[in-house]
Amino acid sequence: MKKFFFLTLAMAFVALSLNAQSSKAQTGLKKVYDENINQLEQIDKAVAKAKKEGKFVICQLGGNWCPWCLKFADFITKDAEISKFISDNYVYIHVNYNPRMAKSKDASTVKMSEALMKRLDNAGRFGYPVLVVLDGNGKVIHIQDSGYLEEGEGYNKKKVQSFLKNWTPKAVGK
């Protein structure tokens, strides 16, 4: 019985250690979402800039609460080839959203949540992060479920590059 108790205790300790290491790894990622700005104004400014520069906008919808959102941001920032491609073809923004906003007791938060989801064609239905491509007029032209870009505990470079290359103004013919 004592052996069983100590074995169970040891297994619990190992599980907790692994979980703590995983959590530590997640918290080591840079927080990229500004939680204090008006998301609709953020999108409008990005669209104006994109139109002026002949680019499209990519809205990475998610939040600092989402490990996969932070992983994707880290992935595209650290890969120089992908980062340059994004810079050359897109205005890339991180649009803060938490699904709990829609269930808030604060009416203005609920209203903002509804307006944001309407603006981005209810992109949250795909989970987070979700990538929304807007043309130079702010029209949603593509919503990318980021789950299709994943591989293991991260993202697949070829799949991300394919997504990015297929939705540039040149590729779409604009």
Salt bridges, closest charged atoms under 4 A:
GLU53 OE1 - LYS55 NZ 3.27
ASP74 OD1 - LYS78 NZ 3.37
ASP79 OD2 - LYS157 NZ 3.09
GLU81 OE1 - LYS157 NZ 3.06
ASP88 OD2 - LYS84 NZ 2.80
ASP135 OD2 - LYS174 NZ 3.72
GLU153 OE1 - LYS71 NZ 3.52
